[in-house]
Amino acid sequence: MCSRTLMIVVLTLAAVSCSPYRKMQDIRSGNVSLSLSVPDDPPVEEEEETVMNVDSIRGTLVDEPLIMNAIRDSETGEMVATDVISASRVTARFRNVAERDGYVSISFDVTVPSSLSDSRWQLKILPLMAIQKDTVPLDAIYVTGEKYRAGQLRGYERYRAFLSSIITDTTDFIRIRQLEIFIERHYPQTYAMKRDSSIVPEPMAENLFGVTQRDALIHYTRHLKWRMNERRKSRVGKMYERYVKDPIVSEGVRLDTVLTASDGDFIYRYIHTFRSRPRLKKVNLSLDGRLYEDGVCLHSFPFPDELTFYISSLSGLVDDRPKYRMLVLERVVRDNTKALIDFHQGSSQVDTSLGDNASELRRIRRCVDDIVARDDLKLDSLVIVASCSPEGRYDDNRRLSAARSQSVRDYVRSFVPEEWKDSLKASELPENWEQMERLVANDTVMTEAVRKRILSLVTMRDNPDAAEERLSHLPEYRYLREKIYPKLRSVSFDFHMHRIGMKKDTVHTTEIDTVYMSGVQAIRDLDYKKAVSILRPYDDYNAALAFMSAGYNHTAMDVLSRLDDTEAKVCYLKAMVLSRLGQQEEAMKYYRLCLAYDPYLRHRANLDPEMHLLVKQDINNH
């Protein structure tokens, strides 16, 4: 009888252990694997308009798994993923998706056959997106068996128990009561220090004991207990690895669900939104799947067939034709700049260490170097004019400004090309009353009445010494000397040049509008805000395309309404904008019109979700 019972038990255990074995045989033979499929969703344009956001969902796991979009079953208490769906699968391996506002959203179904589910297993699924030359891993999906998760949590419990055995309070190592009894029995006066430290000072206490506090502490310390505790502390990392063999991952996880039954396929709808890239035409999607038991990888699944998402971008509709602008070229070219060069009072010597002279003179040198580098211009003359403030007599300022102009000219001669040296001219502006008039008129510190009073004196240029004398008696004269006068002590550089080889005084020509073309490039680069800011003044096809790409549909329609309806792409954009705005009948009219001009746009319309309904309606009507 005992033999028969033993046989039944053995057969029962064999039958139980046989199920996972058969599953692994099927898995390793390739009969069972993960699969990818494109969801059979309704077209995007049939859904309500949504705002496209970058995916940022993350889970945090502590004692039990948290599942994205999950609810707790009221009867079993289990967390149930509401994102696990029974989506229909199609055989197509590709889908057309649209880039809008710089983002692309792709969706796909990951199917886990029921034969891959076992209470002792965990399946890690890592979607991989091939985008241009990069392979980007997406957030992982974990499908965990009930016993597997229980084992993980059990490891955490054992690790926490180990941590709780580590002593953190150092007083636990001291035999405090024995120390107190010793002191109380032999040195009662010192024992009173426990409540009143003023009875016996610390040095006297050390003399009474014959030992220091540190010596007493060491004597009454449980050294063996302390060494054992230090050993535990040193083994924290090793014990974590020993108990937590397979940590619960919380970062970079899209879904972590615990399956309590495997009565059907597990199908997960994965939606990922990402920022697009310039010239991005498609992305490929594949899976990396691994099966684990007790933290050990049992099997790595080969990649299933890739899904391909072809991406349509409005940047593909850009008009690449160059835009030109009219230029009027004058034979004579003039340029000028000004430098605030300080001089010592009454001096004309250029001092590079004074004030900002060094940086100002470096800037002038860069200006000269830029003109020297131009091979289309030749210098006729460079006139250097130094000016003074109205302080002092006019005749003295005239001599001083002339000397300063010559001093600056000599300094510039030291670094200009040899052929320029004879073209350097020095002139003077004794007192710069015109500049003073502008500075006073635009001053924001003085009141309007004060400005008018000063301006009435500034305009008396027939007798500058008398005007300056009257200014010196004003209450605001100190402000003028400190804030206005220093700006009048400047040096101007007037470049007089002509275009080499040009005989006529004026020539009209055209050149590519580089500003406009940078706006077109911004559309290609998916930088739609920049494109809008550049192309807004042009009010043309590409400007309308920039507005559409940035989501400004009404503004785009306003621009398109002023363009010629005989252009196929103009009609196409009108159809798209009207479709976005819900004006389907008008959209259909322009859609048919664009096809009449360019039948190829029918293929383009299949790529743009806004045009999908128009394509279907047009097919049904025919």
C-alpha positions in Angstrom: 0.0 0.0 0.0 2.8 2.4 0.9 4.6 1.6 -2.4 1.5 2.4 -4.4 1.0 5.7 -2.5 4.6 6.7 -3.1 4.2 5.9 -6.8 1.2 8.2 -7.0 3.1 11.0 -5.3 6.0 10.6 -7.7 3.8 10.6 -10.7 1.9 13.7 -9.5 5.2 15.6 -9.0 6.4 14.5 -12.4 3.2 15.8 -14.0 3.4 19.1 -12.2 7.1 19.6 -13.1 6.4 18.5 -16.7 4.3 21.6 -17.6 7.1 24.2 -17.3 9.5 21.8 -19.0 7.2 21.4 -22.0 6.8 25.2 -22.2 10.6 25.7 -22.2 10.9 23.1 -24.9 8.4 25.0 -27.1 10.1 28.3 -26.4 13.6 27.1 -27.2 12.4 25.4 -30.3 11.1 28.7 -31.6 7.4 27.6 -31.6 6.5 30.3 -29.1 7.8 33.8 -29.1 6.8 37.5 -28.7 5.2 39.3 -31.6 4.8 42.9 -32.7 1.8 44.3 -34.6 0.4 47.5 -35.8 -2.9 48.3 -33.9 -6.0 48.6 -36.1 -6.9 52.0 -34.8 -9.4 54.5 -36.3 -7.7 57.2 -38.3 -6.2 60.0 -36.3 -8.5 62.6 -37.9 -11.7 60.8 -36.7 -10.6 61.4 -33.1 -10.9 64.6 -31.2 -8.0 67.0 -31.5 -5.4 66.3 -28.7 -2.3 68.0 -27.5 0.8 65.9 -28.3 2.9 65.5 -25.2 6.3 63.8 -24.7 5.9 60.5 -22.8 7.1 60.9 -19.2 5.4 58.0 -17.4 7.5 56.3 -14.7 6.7 53.7 -12.0 8.0 53.5 -8.4 7.9 50.1 -6.9 8.1 49.4 -3.1 6.4 46.4 -1.6 4.0 45.7 -4.5 4.1 46.6 -8.2 2.5 49.8 -9.4 0.9 49.5 -12.8 0.4 52.3 -15.3 -3.4 53.0 -15.5 -4.2 50.2 -13.0 -7.1 49.5 -10.6 -7.3 47.1 -7.6 -9.8 44.3 -8.0 -12.3 44.5 -5.2 -12.6 40.7 -4.7 -9.0 39.5 -5.1 -7.1 42.6 -4.1 -4.8 42.2 -7.1 -3.6 45.2 -9.2 -5.1 44.8 -12.7 -3.6 46.8 -15.6 -6.3 48.6 -17.6 -3.8 49.1 -20.4 -3.7 45.3 -21.1 -6.2 45.2 -24.0 -7.6 42.8 -26.5 -6.6 44.7 -29.6 -7.0 43.3 -33.0 -3.8 42.7 -34.9 -3.2 43.3 -38.6 -0.7 41.7 -40.9 0.7 45.1 -42.1 4.3 45.7 -40.9 4.3 49.4 -41.5 2.2 52.5 -40.8 2.3 56.1 -42.0 2.5 58.6 -39.1 2.7 62.4 -39.1 5.1 64.7 -37.5 3.3 67.7 -36.0 4.6 70.6 -34.0 8.0 68.8 -34.0 6.8 65.6 -32.4 5.9 62.1 -33.7 3.7 59.6 -32.0 3.9 55.8 -32.8 1.7 53.0 -31.3 2.2 49.3 -31.5 0.9 46.1 -29.8 3.2 43.8 -28.0 1.7 40.3 -27.7 2.8 37.7 -25.1 1.3 34.2 -25.8 -0.2 32.5 -22.8 2.4 29.7 -23.1 5.0 32.3 -22.1 3.3 32.9 -18.8 4.3 31.0 -15.7 4.0 31.8 -12.0 7.7 31.3 -11.5 8.8 33.4 -14.5 9.4 37.1 -15.4 9.5 38.3 -18.9 11.4 41.6 -19.7 10.5 43.2 -23.0 12.6 46.1 -24.2 11.3 47.9 -27.3 14.1 49.3 -29.5 13.6 52.2 -31.9 16.0 52.6 -34.8 16.0 56.3 -35.6 18.4 57.4 -38.4 21.8 56.0 -37.2 20.9 55.6 -33.6 19.2 52.8 -31.7 17.1 54.2 -28.8 15.8 51.8 -26.1 12.3 52.7 -24.9 10.9 52.1 -21.5 10.8 48.4 -20.6 7.7 46.2 -20.0 7.8 43.6 -17.2 5.4 40.7 -17.1 6.0 39.0 -13.8 4.6 35.7 -12.4 3.0 35.7 -8.9 5.6 33.4 -7.3 8.4 35.3 -9.0 7.3 38.6 -7.5 6.7 36.9 -4.1 10.3 35.7 -4.2 11.5 39.2 -5.0 9.6 40.7 -2.1 10.8 37.9 0.2 14.4 38.9 -0.7 13.7 42.5 0.3 12.2 41.3 3.6 15.3 39.3 4.4 17.5 42.2 3.5 15.5 44.6 5.7 15.7 42.1 8.6 19.5 42.1 8.2 19.6 45.9 8.2 17.5 46.0 11.4 20.1 43.8 13.1 22.7 46.5 12.7 23.1 48.6 15.9 22.9 52.4 15.2 22.9 53.7 18.8 26.5 53.6 20.1 25.4 53.7 23.8 24.3 50.0 23.3 28.0 49.1 23.4 28.6 50.7 26.8 27.9 48.9 30.2 26.6 52.2 31.6 24.9 50.7 34.7 28.1 49.0 35.9 30.1 52.2 35.4 27.5 54.2 37.5 27.6 51.6 40.3 31.4 51.7 40.5 31.4 55.5 40.7 28.5 55.6 43.2 30.1 53.1 45.5 33.7 54.4 45.6 33.3 58.1 44.7 29.9 59.4 45.8 31.0 63.0 45.4 32.0 62.5 41.8 28.7 60.5 41.2 26.9 63.7 42.1 28.2 65.1 38.8 25.5 63.1 37.1 23.0 65.7 38.2 25.2 68.7 39.0 28.5 69.1 37.2 29.5 72.1 39.3 30.2 69.9 42.4 33.5 68.5 41.2 35.3 70.0 38.2 36.4 67.7 35.3 40.1 67.8 36.1 39.5 66.8 39.7 37.2 63.9 38.6 40.1 62.6 36.5 42.4 62.7 39.4 39.9 60.9 41.7 39.6 58.1 39.2 43.2 58.1 38.2 41.9 57.6 34.6 40.6 59.9 31.9 37.0 59.8 30.5 38.3 58.0 27.4 40.0 55.4 29.5 36.8 54.7 31.4 34.8 54.6 28.2 37.1 52.0 26.6 37.1 49.9 29.8 33.3 49.6 30.0 32.8 49.1 26.2 31.5 45.7 24.9 34.3 45.4 22.3 33.2 42.0 20.9 29.6 43.3 20.3 31.0 46.4 18.6 33.3 44.4 16.3 30.4 42.1 15.3 28.3 45.1 14.5 31.1 46.7 12.4 31.4 43.4 10.5 27.6 43.6 9.7 28.0 47.1 8.5 30.8 46.1 6.2 28.7 43.4 4.6 25.7 45.5 3.7 26.5 45.4 -0.1 27.2 41.7 -0.1 24.0 40.9 1.8 22.0 43.0 -0.6 23.4 40.9 -3.5 22.8 37.7 -1.5 19.1 38.4 -0.6 18.0 40.6 -3.4 19.1 38.5 -6.4 16.7 40.2 -8.8 15.9 43.8 -7.7 12.5 45.3 -8.6 13.3 47.9 -11.3 11.5 51.3 -10.8 13.3 53.6 -13.4 12.7 53.4 -17.1 9.7 51.1 -16.7 6.5 51.6 -18.7 4.6 48.7 -17.2 5.2 46.2 -14.4 2.3 43.8 -14.0 1.9 40.6 -12.0 -0.1 37.9 -13.7 -2.0 35.6 -11.5 -3.4 33.5 -14.4 -2.4 32.6 -17.9 -5.7 31.8 -19.6 -5.1 34.1 -22.6 -2.6 36.1 -24.5 -1.3 39.2 -22.9 -1.5 42.2 -25.4 -0.1 45.6 -24.4 -0.8 48.8 -26.5 2.5 50.8 -26.4 2.3 54.5 -27.4 5.5 56.5 -27.6 5.8 60.2 -28.5 9.2 61.6 -29.3 10.7 64.8 -30.7 11.4 64.4 -34.4 14.6 65.1 -36.2 15.4 67.0 -39.4 15.1 64.9 -42.5 13.6 62.0 -40.6 11.8 59.7 -43.0 11.1 56.6 -41.0 11.8 54.7 -37.7 12.0 50.9 -37.2 10.7 49.2 -34.1 11.9 45.8 -32.7 11.9 44.0 -29.4 14.5 42.5 -27.2 12.8 39.9 -24.9 14.3 37.8 -22.1 12.8 35.2 -19.8 14.0 34.9 -16.2 13.5 32.5 -13.3 15.0 33.4 -9.9 16.9 36.2 -11.5 18.6 33.9 -14.0 18.0 34.4 -17.7 16.5 31.2 -19.1 16.0 32.3 -22.7 16.7 35.3 -25.0 14.1 35.7 -27.7 15.3 36.6 -31.2 14.0 39.9 -32.5 10.5 39.6 -34.1 10.0 41.1 -37.5 10.4 44.9 -37.3 7.7 47.4 -37.7 8.3 50.4 -39.9 6.8 53.8 -39.3 7.0 56.1 -42.3 7.0 59.7 -41.1 5.4 62.5 -43.1 6.4 66.0 -42.1 5.1 69.3 -43.4 8.7 70.2 -44.0 8.4 67.9 -47.0 6.0 70.5 -48.6 8.5 73.4 -48.4 9.1 75.4 -51.6 12.8 75.1 -52.3 13.0 77.7 -55.0 15.5 80.4 -54.1 14.2 83.8 -53.4 16.0 86.9 -54.7 16.0 90.5 -53.5 16.8 93.6 -55.5 20.0 95.4 -54.6 21.1 99.0 -55.5 24.8 99.2 -55.5 26.5 102.6 -55.3 30.0 103.0 -56.6 31.0 105.2 -53.7 30.8 103.5 -50.3 31.0 105.2 -47.0 31.2 103.8 -43.6 32.0 105.3 -40.2 32.4 104.4 -36.6 33.2 106.3 -33.4 35.5 105.6 -30.4 35.4 107.1 -27.0 39.1 107.7 -26.5 40.2 109.4 -23.3 43.0 111.9 -23.0 44.6 113.5 -20.0 43.4 117.0 -19.4 45.0 119.4 -22.0 47.0 116.5 -23.5 46.9 115.0 -27.0 49.0 111.9 -26.4 47.3 108.5 -26.9 47.5 106.6 -23.7 46.4 102.9 -24.1 46.3 102.4 -20.4 43.8 105.2 -19.7 40.2 104.2 -19.2 38.8 102.0 -22.0 41.3 103.2 -24.6 42.8 99.7 -25.1 39.5 98.0 -25.9 38.3 100.9 -28.1 41.5 101.0 -30.1 41.3 97.1 -30.6 37.7 97.6 -31.9 39.0 100.2 -34.4 41.7 97.9 -35.5 39.1 95.1 -36.2 37.1 97.5 -38.3 40.2 98.4 -40.3 41.1 94.7 -40.7 37.6 93.9 -41.9 37.8 96.5 -44.6 41.3 95.4 -45.7 39.9 91.9 -46.1 37.3 93.1 -48.6 38.6 92.5 -52.1 35.7 94.4 -53.7 36.5 97.7 -52.1 39.4 100.2 -52.2 40.0 102.9 -49.7 40.1 106.5 -50.9 40.5 108.1 -47.6 40.1 107.6 -43.9 39.3 110.8 -42.1 40.0 110.9 -38.3 38.2 113.6 -36.4 38.7 114.3 -32.7 36.2 116.5 -30.8 36.3 118.2 -27.5 33.7 119.3 -25.0 32.7 123.0 -24.6 34.9 123.5 -21.5 37.6 126.2 -22.0 38.1 128.7 -24.8 37.0 127.7 -28.3 40.4 128.5 -29.9 42.2 126.4 -27.3 39.8 123.5 -28.0 40.4 123.8 -31.8 44.2 123.5 -31.3 43.7 120.6 -28.9 41.3 118.7 -31.1 43.6 119.1 -34.1 46.5 117.7 -32.1 44.5 114.8 -30.8 43.3 113.9 -34.4 46.9 113.9 -35.6 48.0 111.8 -32.6 45.3 109.2 -33.3 46.1 109.2 -37.0 49.8 108.5 -36.2 48.7 105.6 -33.9 46.5 104.1 -36.7 49.3 104.4 -39.2 51.3 102.0 -37.2 49.0 99.0 -38.1 47.4 99.8 -41.5 48.7 98.5 -44.8 51.5 100.5 -46.5 49.1 101.6 -49.3 46.7 103.1 -46.8 49.1 105.4 -45.0 48.9 108.2 -47.5 45.1 108.0 -47.3 44.8 108.8 -43.6 43.6 112.3 -43.0 43.3 114.2 -39.7 40.7 116.9 -39.1 39.3 118.6 -36.0 35.9 119.4 -34.4 36.7 121.9 -31.6 33.4 121.6 -29.8 30.7 119.1 -30.6 27.6 121.2 -30.0 25.4 119.1 -32.4 26.1 116.0 -30.4 25.5 117.8 -27.2 22.1 119.0 -28.5 21.1 115.4 -29.3 22.3 114.1 -25.9 20.4 116.8 -23.9 17.2 116.3 -26.0 17.2 112.5 -25.3 18.3 112.7 -21.6 15.8 111.0 -19.3 17.2 112.3 -16.0 16.6 116.1 -16.5 13.1 117.5 -16.5 11.6 118.8 -19.7 11.8 122.4 -18.5 15.5 122.0 -17.7 16.2 120.4 -21.1 14.5 123.3 -22.9 16.5 125.9 -20.9 19.8 124.1 -21.7 18.9 123.7 -25.4 18.1 127.4 -25.7 21.8 128.1 -24.8 23.2 125.2 -26.8 21.8 126.6 -30.0 23.8 129.8 -29.6 26.6 128.5 -31.7 27.6 131.9 -33.2 29.4 132.6 -29.9 30.3 129.2 -28.3 32.4 130.8 -25.5 29.4 132.9 -24.4 27.1 129.9 -24.6 29.5 127.8 -22.4 29.8 130.7 -20.0 26.0 130.9 -19.5 25.8 127.0 -19.1 28.4 127.2 -16.3 26.0 129.3 -14.2 23.2 126.8 -14.4 22.4 124.5 -11.4 22.6 121.6 -13.7 26.2 122.4 -14.9 27.8 119.8 -12.7 25.5 117.1 -14.2 26.5 118.3 -17.7 30.2 118.1 -16.9 30.0 114.6 -15.3 27.4 112.9 -17.6 27.2 114.8 -21.0 30.6 116.3 -21.6 32.6 113.1 -21.5 30.5 111.7 -24.3 31.5 114.7 -26.5 35.2 113.8 -26.2 35.2 111.2 -29.0 37.1 110.3 -32.2 35.2 109.5 -35.4 36.6 107.4 -38.2 35.0 108.1 -41.7 35.9 105.5 -44.4 35.5 106.8 -48.0 35.8 103.9 -50.5 34.7 102.8 -54.0 33.9 99.5 -55.6 36.7 98.0 -57.6 35.9 97.7 -61.3 32.6 99.5 -61.1 32.4 102.4 -63.6 28.7 103.5 -63.2 27.7 105.4 -60.2 24.7 103.1 -59.5 24.0 99.5 -60.5 20.8 97.5 -59.9 21.3 93.8 -59.3 19.8 90.8 -57.5 21.1 88.4 -54.9 19.7 85.4 -53.0 17.7 86.5 -49.9 19.8 84.7 -47.3 17.4 85.8 -44.5 14.4 84.2 -46.3 16.4 81.0 -47.1 17.3 80.7 -43.4 13.6 80.7 -42.6 13.1 77.9 -45.2 16.0 76.0 -43.6 14.3 76.5 -40.2 11.2 74.6 -41.5 13.4 71.8 -42.7 15.1 71.7 -39.3 11.6 71.6 -37.6 12.4 74.8 -35.8 8.9 76.2 -36.5 9.0 79.2 -34.1 12.2 80.5 -35.8 10.6 79.9 -39.2 7.5 81.9 -38.2 9.6 84.8 -36.9 11.7 85.0 -40.1 9.0 84.3 -42.7 6.1 86.3 -41.2 6.9 89.5 -43.2 7.1 87.7 -46.6 3.4 86.6 -46.6 4.0 83.8 -49.1 3.6 80.1 -49.5 6.5 79.2 -47.2 5.2 81.7 -44.6 1.8 79.9 -44.6 3.6 76.5 -44.3 5.5 77.8 -41.3 2.3 79.0 -39.6 0.7 75.6 -40.3 3.7 73.8 -38.9 3.6 75.9 -35.7 -0.2 75.3 -35.3 -1.3 78.8 -36.3 -4.1 77.6 -38.7 -6.2 80.7 -38.9 -3.1 82.9 -39.6 -2.0 80.3 -42.2 -5.4 80.5 -43.9 -5.3 84.3 -43.9 -2.0 84.1 -45.8 -3.2 81.4 -48.2 -6.3 83.4 -49.0 -4.1 86.0 -50.7 -2.2 83.5 -52.8 -2.9 82.2 -56.3 -5.3 79.2 -56.4 -3.6 78.0 -59.6 -0.7 76.6 -57.6 -1.2 72.9 -56.7 0.6 73.1 -53.4 -1.3 76.2 -52.4 -4.6 74.4 -53.0 -3.2 71.4 -51.0 -2.3 73.6 -48.0 -5.8 75.2 -48.2 -7.4 71.8 -48.1 -5.4 70.8 -45.1 -6.0 73.9 -43.1 -9.7 73.9 -43.9 -9.8 70.2 -42.8 -8.1 71.2 -39.6 -10.7 73.9 -39.0 -13.6 71.5 -39.6 -14.7 73.0 -43.0 -14.8 69.7 -44.8 -16.8 70.8 -47.9 -14.5 73.7 -48.7 -11.5 71.4 -47.9 -12.8 68.8 -50.5 -13.1 71.5 -53.1 -9.5 72.5 -52.8 -8.4 68.9 -52.5 -9.9 68.1 -55.9 -8.5 71.2 -57.3 -5.0 70.4 -56.2 -5.3 66.9 -57.8 -6.4 68.5 -61.0 -3.1 70.4 -61.1 -0.9 67.7 -59.7 -2.3 64.1 -59.4 0.8 63.0 -57.5 -0.5 64.9 -54.5 -3.0 62.0 -54.0 -0.1 59.9 -52.7 1.0 62.7 -50.4 -2.5 63.0 -49.0 -2.3 59.4 -47.9 0.5 60.4 -45.5 -1.2 63.4 -43.9 -3.8 62.4 -41.3 -5.7 65.7 -41.9 -6.3 64.6 -45.5 -7.3 61.0 -44.8 -11.0 61.7 -44.7 -10.8 63.7 -47.9 -9.1 60.8 -49.6 -11.6 58.3 -48.4 -14.6 60.6 -49.3 -13.1 61.2 -52.8 -12.7 57.5 -53.4 -16.2 56.7 -52.2 -17.7 59.4 -54.5 -16.0 57.8 -57.5 
